[in-house]
Amino acid sequence: MRQQYKMLTHRIKVTVSTQELLWQIKKHATLAINRKKKLICIVNVEHLGDIIACEPVARILRQRNPEAIILWLTKDFYAPLVKTFTHVDAVLTLECLTTWLRIKPRTVFDELYELHPHGKLCPICKIPLVKSTTNSHITTENYYDYGNLLQAFSNSANIHIEDLTPRLEISESVKLEICKKNIPESYVVIHTQSNESARDWQSERWQQLVDNLITNNINVVEIGITSSINCDATQYLCLCNKLSILETAEVIRGAKLFIGIDSGPAHIANAVGTFGIILMGHYRKFRQYCPYSGAYADGTNADLIQHDGLVHELPLNIVWASIIRRLSSSRADSDGS
């Protein structure tokens, strides 16, 4: 009964969202015609990492089309994030991917880029995105065979994007909010749980890692939805489920090091320029993969620890050795300057 109610409520929201989105698109189409501008639409509904990874798409489209009106379609939850993408003119929200699938036949854009691979669907509606034969070979099952998220998703949308680091700008108002959180001046930030257990490290090893950091007089701030750490030391601060996406980004930006599993916050760290130590292992059918572009992909600003097995099995000593190397390198750079 509860599941039926959830589905019915969702369908009502999709119907309302469909009408609202269609009206918004028509409004911008009229504006584009009146101003004699090209209308470009980017569709990237979810998730956090996917959206951040694809920020360079808007940047490149703006370089190629300086006068165009660029729209980005996404879920309401991610709208504040996409609104920081300086090359996007308007962010239009929808309930789920099905909203887009309903209105797609009724819309006309000068250029359209669906950044989800063939087969992507809303888990409630279960209606898949069907791509044309030219790019239907990149699917939800094999996308990492075609490179990182930026490469795979842009290729699935028939646009070539060079391997750029995503960018995320933080407003002064967000920075001021974080100043009120009593965060230490120097700290490392950790993120311990993703939305898929296959990407998670053992909670016990996270606990041991935090204990090691505190023993070495290193402040630790944990971000994310759910905490994995049990600690009452003054050098540990839990901000789990206490921050917006942009506030989380500012906390990551201010850290001297990001340590986490493959997740949305890891993509944030790449976008704000914080050095990352990312814990990875086998994922679905992929024995080795790289979700990140730019400075995280080429290793200039990250250590992607690729365990030959499930990340759950990754030994603590390998992670700790990477942390020590990075912190020692940072100290040497500081002393040299």
Secondary structure, DSSP 4 states (H G I P E B T S, - for coil): -HHHHHHHHHHHHHHHHHHHHHHHHHHHHHHHHHTT--EEEEE----HHHHHHTHHHHHHHHHH-TT-EEEEEEEGGGHHHHTT-TT-SEEEEESSHHHHHHHGGG---SEEEE-SPBT-B-TTT--B----TTTTTSBTTTGGGGSSHHHHHHHHTT-----PPP-----HHHHHHHHTT---SS-EEEE---SSGGGPPPHHHHHHHHHHHHHTT--EEEESSS-------TTEEE-TTSS-HHHHHHHHHT-SEEEEESSHHHHHHHHHT--EEEEE--BTTBSS-----HHHHSSSSEEEEE-SS-GGG--HHHHHHHHHHHHHHHHHHHHH-
